[in-house]
């Protein structure tokens, strides 16, 4: 019984610590522009999504720039109709950050 009396405060401390950790730390983002990226589906660690309107496409069709300045690199392994990649087209893409570049893993294009 004496051991239980000592363990109650320790248990209460651990529970309080767990509750505090699950609440997270507040951050001040006031005045900062919110990125147009969203986390990917659960289990897709490192994958992000972006939606936007195409501002320009490089001549090779492998890099496009959205109106917000986001540059997406499209590897040859991603199947997309290159003719659909035109200024003003709407895109929704999943990508991974690799060596400082946003490398597309999947992409939808809407005129």
MDTraj code that builds the backbone (N, CA, C; nanometers):
import mdtraj as md
import numpy as np

residues = "UNK UNK UNK UNK UNK UNK UNK UNK UNK UNK UNK UNK UNK UNK UNK UNK UNK UNK UNK UNK UNK UNK UNK UNK UNK UNK UNK UNK UNK UNK UNK UNK UNK UNK UNK UNK UNK UNK UNK UNK UNK UNK UNK UNK UNK UNK UNK UNK UNK UNK UNK UNK UNK UNK UNK UNK UNK UNK UNK UNK UNK UNK UNK UNK UNK UNK UNK UNK UNK UNK UNK UNK UNK UNK UNK UNK UNK UNK UNK UNK UNK UNK UNK UNK UNK UNK UNK UNK UNK UNK UNK UNK UNK UNK UNK UNK UNK UNK UNK UNK UNK UNK UNK UNK UNK UNK UNK UNK UNK UNK UNK".split()
xyz = np.array([
    [0.0813, -0.1200, 0.0000],
    [0.0000, 0.0000, 0.0000],
    [0.0851, 0.1256, 0.0000],
    [0.1985, 0.1230, 0.0674],
    [0.2828, 0.2408, 0.0728],
    [0.3352, 0.2754, -0.0656],
    [0.3637, 0.1754, -0.1477],
    [0.4127, 0.1977, -0.2827],
    [0.3070, 0.2622, -0.3712],
    [0.1782, 0.2323, -0.3478],
    [0.0706, 0.2897, -0.4270],
    [0.0563, 0.4387, -0.3998],
    [0.0798, 0.4819, -0.2756],
    [0.0674, 0.6231, -0.2431],
    [0.1717, 0.7043, -0.3184],
    [0.2918, 0.6517, -0.3349],
    [0.3966, 0.7220, -0.4077],
    [0.3709, 0.7198, -0.5578],
    [0.3074, 0.6144, -0.6086],
    [0.2875, 0.6031, -0.7516],
    [0.1728, 0.6911, -0.8010],
    [0.0784, 0.7272, -0.7156],
    [-0.0331, 0.8121, -0.7586],
    [0.0144, 0.9486, -0.8087],
    [0.1028, 1.0190, -0.7361],
    [0.1494, 1.1472, -0.7887],
    [0.2265, 1.1312, -0.9196],
    [0.3037, 1.0251, -0.9315],
    [0.3789, 1.0017, -1.0544],
    [0.2815, 0.9758, -1.1685],
    [0.1809, 0.8942, -1.1448],
    [0.0804, 0.8638, -1.2457],
    [0.0054, 0.9910, -1.2860],
    [-0.0336, 1.0717, -1.1877],
    [-0.1042, 1.1962, -1.2162],
    [-0.0174, 1.2901, -1.2998],
    [0.1117, 1.2943, -1.2688],
    [0.2037, 1.3774, -1.3458],
    [0.2127, 1.3289, -1.4907],
    [0.2242, 1.1988, -1.5097],
    [0.2335, 1.1435, -1.6441],
    [0.1063, 1.1688, -1.7245],
    [-0.0097, 1.1568, -1.6605],
    [-0.1359, 1.1854, -1.7285],
    [-0.1412, 1.3327, -1.7685],
    [-0.1039, 1.4215, -1.6772],
    [-0.1036, 1.5653, -1.7070],
    [-0.0065, 1.5968, -1.8193],
    [0.1089, 1.5329, -1.8198],
    [0.2078, 1.5537, -1.9254],
    [0.1536, 1.5065, -2.0602],
    [0.0864, 1.3932, -2.0606],
    [0.0269, 1.3408, -2.1841],
    [-0.0813, 1.4324, -2.2387],
    [-0.1653, 1.4872, -2.1507],
    [-0.2698, 1.5806, -2.1931],
    [-0.2070, 1.7071, -2.2496],
    [-0.1071, 1.7596, -2.1834],
    [-0.0403, 1.8813, -2.2312],
    [0.0253, 1.8573, -2.3667],
    [0.0876, 1.7432, -2.3849],
    [0.1545, 1.7132, -2.5117],
    [0.0537, 1.6967, -2.6247],
    [-0.0630, 1.6380, -2.5943],
    [-0.1627, 1.6168, -2.6994],
    [-0.2280, 1.7469, -2.7444],
    [-0.2207, 1.8498, -2.6621],
    [-0.2809, 1.9786, -2.6982],
    [-0.1912, 2.0562, -2.7940],
    [-0.0648, 2.0245, -2.7989],
    [0.0268, 2.0935, -2.8892],
    [0.0638, 2.2300, -2.8366],
    [0.1555, 2.2945, -2.9043],
    [0.2008, 2.4264, -2.8662],
    [0.1378, 2.5274, -2.9594],
    [0.0768, 2.6334, -2.9066],
    [0.0187, 2.7348, -2.9943],
    [0.1289, 2.8116, -3.0681],
    [0.0992, 2.8512, -3.1915],
    [0.1939, 2.9307, -3.2677],
    [0.1235, 3.0542, -3.3194],
    [0.1979, 3.1598, -3.3401],
    [0.1429, 3.2844, -3.3907],
    [0.1741, 3.2936, -3.5390],
    [0.0696, 3.2815, -3.6220],
    [0.0899, 3.2887, -3.7666],
    [0.0238, 3.4130, -3.8237],
    [-0.0192, 3.5022, -3.7380],
    [-0.0852, 3.6234, -3.7839],
    [0.0090, 3.7039, -3.8725],
    [-0.0423, 3.7482, -3.9857],
    [0.0370, 3.8289, -4.0753],
    [0.1184, 3.7495, -4.1752],
    [0.1143, 3.6164, -4.1663],
    [0.1878, 3.5336, -4.2610],
    [0.0906, 3.4797, -4.3649],
    [0.1340, 3.4714, -4.4882],
    [0.0514, 3.4154, -4.5940],
    [0.0415, 3.2649, -4.5748],
    [-0.0797, 3.2141, -4.5819],
    [-0.1000, 3.0705, -4.5664],
    [-0.0648, 2.9999, -4.6959],
    [0.0153, 2.8942, -4.6888],
    [0.0488, 2.8210, -4.8106],
    [-0.0735, 2.7489, -4.8644],
    [-0.0749, 2.7257, -4.9939],
    [-0.1861, 2.6560, -5.0564],
    [-0.1596, 2.5071, -5.0631],
    [-0.0761, 2.4578, -4.9751],
    [-0.0466, 2.3154, -4.9719],
    [-0.1198, 2.2544, -4.8543],
    [-0.1549, 2.1286, -4.8710],
    [-0.2202, 2.0565, -4.7636],
    [-0.1524, 1.9222, -4.7479],
    [-0.1530, 1.8704, -4.6258],
    [-0.0931, 1.7386, -4.6065],
    [-0.1662, 1.6352, -4.6901],
    [-0.0950, 1.5340, -4.7342],
    [-0.1559, 1.4271, -4.8114],
    [-0.2383, 1.3368, -4.7213],
    [-0.2859, 1.2295, -4.7759],
    [-0.3671, 1.1351, -4.7014],
    [-0.2851, 1.0706, -4.5909],
    [-0.3527, 1.0245, -4.4849],
    [-0.2795, 0.9573, -4.3785],
    [-0.1998, 0.8403, -4.4353],
    [-0.0804, 0.8215, -4.3847],
    [0.0046, 0.7137, -4.4320],
    [0.0920, 0.7540, -4.5493],
    [0.0749, 0.8766, -4.6005],
    [0.1542, 0.9244, -4.7128],
    [0.2521, 1.0283, -4.6618],
    [0.3351, 0.9862, -4.5693],
    [0.4293, 1.0768, -4.5058],
    [0.5194, 1.1424, -4.6096],
    [0.5353, 1.2737, -4.5991],
    [0.6212, 1.3461, -4.6900],
    [0.5506, 1.3934, -4.8162],
    [0.4275, 1.3515, -4.8390],
    [0.3538, 1.3933, -4.9581],
    [0.2661, 1.5127, -4.9232],
    [0.2661, 1.6091, -5.0137],
    [0.1855, 1.7289, -4.9973],
    [0.0979, 1.7454, -5.1192],
    [-0.0026, 1.8309, -5.1096],
    [-0.0896, 1.8590, -5.2229],
    [-0.0961, 2.0085, -5.2452],
    [-0.1155, 2.0456, -5.3697],
    [-0.1293, 2.1861, -5.4048],
    [-0.2334, 2.1964, -5.5161],
    [-0.3095, 2.3047, -5.5129],
    [-0.4048, 2.3356, -5.6180],
    [-0.3775, 2.4774, -5.6635],
    [-0.3926, 2.5015, -5.7918],
    [-0.3716, 2.6361, -5.8412],
    [-0.3924, 2.6459, -5.9903],
    [-0.3646, 2.7636, -6.0421],
    [-0.3782, 2.7935, -6.1834],
    [-0.2393, 2.8083, -6.2436],
    [-0.2190, 2.7469, -6.3599],
    [-0.0890, 2.7517, -6.4250],
    [-0.0632, 2.8925, -6.4780],
    [0.0521, 2.9459, -6.4404],
    [0.0974, 3.0761, -6.4907],
    [0.1856, 3.0565, -6.6132],
    [0.2776, 2.9572, -6.6055],
    [0.3660, 2.9307, -6.7193],
    [0.4171, 2.7875, -6.7132],
    [0.4581, 2.7385, -6.8312],
    [0.5164, 2.6059, -6.8447],
    [0.6454, 2.6218, -6.9238],
    [0.7537, 2.5602, -6.8767],
    [0.8796, 2.5720, -6.9515],
    [0.8677, 2.4950, -7.0835],
    [0.9536, 2.5242, -7.1802],
    [0.9437, 2.4609, -7.3123],
    [0.9478, 2.3076, -7.3099],
    [1.0179, 2.2496, -7.2133],
    [1.0261, 2.1037, -7.2069],
    [0.8974, 2.0414, -7.1524],
    [0.8137, 2.1220, -7.0883],
    [0.6915, 2.0694, -7.0273],
    [0.7178, 1.9952, -6.8985],
    [0.8370, 2.0086, -6.8444],
    [0.8726, 1.9368, -6.7215],
    [0.8652, 2.0235, -6.5956],
    [0.8576, 2.1541, -6.6106],
    [0.8465, 2.2433, -6.4954],
    [0.7351, 2.3429, -6.5227],
    [0.6430, 2.3539, -6.4283],
    [0.5383, 2.4546, -6.4430],
    [0.5360, 2.5438, -6.3213],
    [0.4918, 2.6658, -6.3423],
    [0.4831, 2.7641, -6.2352],
    [0.3369, 2.8014, -6.2179],
    [0.2903, 2.7978, -6.0936],
    [0.1533, 2.8380, -6.0635],
    [0.1488, 2.9884, -6.0397],
    [0.0289, 3.0451, -6.0404],
    [0.0138, 3.1893, -6.0227],
    [0.0685, 3.2388, -5.8895],
    [0.0721, 3.1520, -5.7876],
    [0.1247, 3.1932, -5.6569],
    [0.2771, 3.1819, -5.6498],
    [0.3410, 3.1408, -5.7617],
    [0.4862, 3.1292, -5.7653],
    [0.5387, 2.9890, -5.7376],
    [0.4519, 2.8962, -5.6993],
    [0.4933, 2.7591, -5.6736],
    [0.5437, 2.6956, -5.8028],
    [0.6628, 2.6359, -5.7983],
    [0.7168, 2.5652, -5.9146],
    [0.7082, 2.4157, -5.8890],
    [0.6531, 2.3442, -5.9856],
    [0.6394, 2.2003, -5.9769],
    [0.7224, 2.1351, -6.0864],
    [0.8006, 2.0360, -6.0478],
    [0.8828, 1.9608, -6.1414],
    [0.8089, 1.8306, -6.1723],
    [0.7880, 1.8024, -6.3018],
    [0.7121, 1.6846, -6.3421],
    [0.8082, 1.5819, -6.4032],
    [0.8336, 1.4727, -6.3321],
    [0.9243, 1.3712, -6.3868],
    [0.8565, 1.2936, -6.5000],
    [0.9354, 1.2307, -6.5863],
    [0.8778, 1.1548, -6.6983],
    [0.7905, 1.0377, -6.6541],
    [0.8066, 0.9927, -6.5307],
    [0.7271, 0.8801, -6.4808],
    [0.5828, 0.9175, -6.4528],
    [0.5532, 1.0482, -6.4415],
    [0.4158, 1.0924, -6.4158],
    [0.3441, 1.1026, -6.5497],
    [0.2371, 1.0279, -6.5631],
    [0.1594, 1.0264, -6.6865],
    [0.0613, 1.1423, -6.6861],
    [0.0833, 1.2349, -6.7766],
    [-0.0035, 1.3526, -6.7895],
    [-0.0018, 1.3958, -6.9352],
    [-0.1152, 1.4433, -6.9847],
    [-0.1188, 1.4946, -7.1213],
    [-0.0499, 1.6302, -7.1216],
    [0.0686, 1.6344, -7.1778],
    [0.1481, 1.7581, -7.1779],
    [0.0744, 1.8717, -7.2488],
    [-0.0109, 1.8384, -7.3465],
    [-0.0855, 1.9420, -7.4183],
    [-0.1844, 2.0138, -7.3258],
    [-0.2261, 1.9469, -7.2177],
    [-0.3211, 2.0060, -7.1233],
    [-0.2544, 2.1079, -7.0320],
    [-0.1226, 2.1060, -7.0257],
    [-0.0496, 2.1988, -6.9389],
    [-0.0369, 2.3335, -7.0092],
    [-0.1402, 2.4158, -6.9943],
    [-0.1443, 2.5470, -7.0589],
    [-0.1683, 2.6550, -6.9546],
    [-0.1267, 2.7757, -6.9869],
    [-0.1526, 2.8904, -6.9016],
    [-0.3034, 2.9015, -6.8776],
    [-0.3404, 2.9183, -6.7508],
    [-0.4809, 2.9333, -6.7132],
    [-0.5499, 2.8041, -6.6728],
    [-0.4897, 2.6884, -6.7022],
    [-0.5485, 2.5602, -6.6635],
    [-0.5360, 2.5428, -6.5116],
    [-0.6341, 2.4796, -6.4547],
    [-0.6327, 2.4510, -6.3105],
    [-0.5697, 2.3147, -6.2881],
    [-0.4837, 2.3054, -6.1871],
    [-0.4191, 2.1783, -6.1554],
    [-0.4349, 2.1459, -6.0078],
    [-0.4355, 2.0171, -5.9817],
    [-0.4315, 1.9643, -5.8453],
    [-0.3234, 1.8577, -5.8486],
    [-0.2227, 1.8742, -5.7654],
    [-0.1079, 1.7830, -5.7697],
    [-0.0663, 1.7382, -5.6306],
    [-0.0192, 1.6162, -5.6236],
    [0.0496, 1.5652, -5.5054],
    [0.1978, 1.5684, -5.5391],
    [0.2789, 1.6049, -5.4429],
    [0.4224, 1.6130, -5.4682],
    [0.5010, 1.5802, -5.3434],
    [0.6300, 1.5550, -5.3657],
    [0.7252, 1.5319, -5.2565],
    [0.8368, 1.6333, -5.2695],
    [0.8897, 1.6779, -5.1575],
    [1.0061, 1.7670, -5.1580],
    [1.1301, 1.6799, -5.1760],
    [1.2060, 1.7058, -5.2830],
    [1.3310, 1.6334, -5.3087],
    [1.4375, 1.7343, -5.3488],
    [1.5437, 1.7412, -5.2722],
    [1.6547, 1.8333, -5.3004],
    [1.6054, 1.9761, -5.3243],
    [1.5098, 2.0194, -5.2443],
    [1.4586, 2.1557, -5.2541],
    [1.3597, 2.1777, -5.3664],
    [1.3223, 2.0728, -5.4399],
    [1.2256, 2.0857, -5.5486],
    [1.0962, 2.0154, -5.5115],
    [0.9879, 2.0672, -5.5643],
    [0.8576, 2.0034, -5.5478],
    [0.8387, 1.9107, -5.6679],
    [0.8559, 1.7799, -5.6445],
    [0.8502, 1.6810, -5.7515],
    [0.7126, 1.6143, -5.7497],
    [0.6398, 1.6299, -5.8601],
    [0.5028, 1.5796, -5.8720],
    [0.5017, 1.4275, -5.8710],
    [0.4045, 1.3718, -5.7953],
    [0.3836, 1.2269, -5.7948],
    [0.2544, 1.1918, -5.8682],
    [0.1528, 1.2767, -5.8576],
    [0.0282, 1.2620, -5.9334],
    [-0.0248, 1.4016, -5.9649],
    [-0.0983, 1.4128, -6.0762],
    [-0.1501, 1.5440, -6.1151],
    [-0.2795, 1.5295, -6.1932],
    [-0.3745, 1.6189, -6.1634],
    [-0.4984, 1.6328, -6.2402],
    [-0.4952, 1.7706, -6.3051],
    [-0.5393, 1.7789, -6.4297],
    [-0.5448, 1.9072, -6.4993],
    [-0.6881, 1.9304, -6.5443],
    [-0.7407, 2.0499, -6.5130],
    [-0.8743, 2.0882, -6.5569],
    [-0.8631, 2.2177, -6.6372],
    [-0.9223, 2.2209, -6.7565],
    [-0.9115, 2.3418, -6.8402],
    [-0.9749, 2.4650, -6.7756],
])
top = md.Topology()
chain = top.add_chain()
for i, resn in enumerate(residues, 1):
    res = top.add_residue(resn, chain, resSeq=i)
    for name in ("N", "CA", "C"):
        top.add_atom(name, md.element.get_by_symbol(name[0]), res)
traj = md.Trajectory(xyz[None], top)
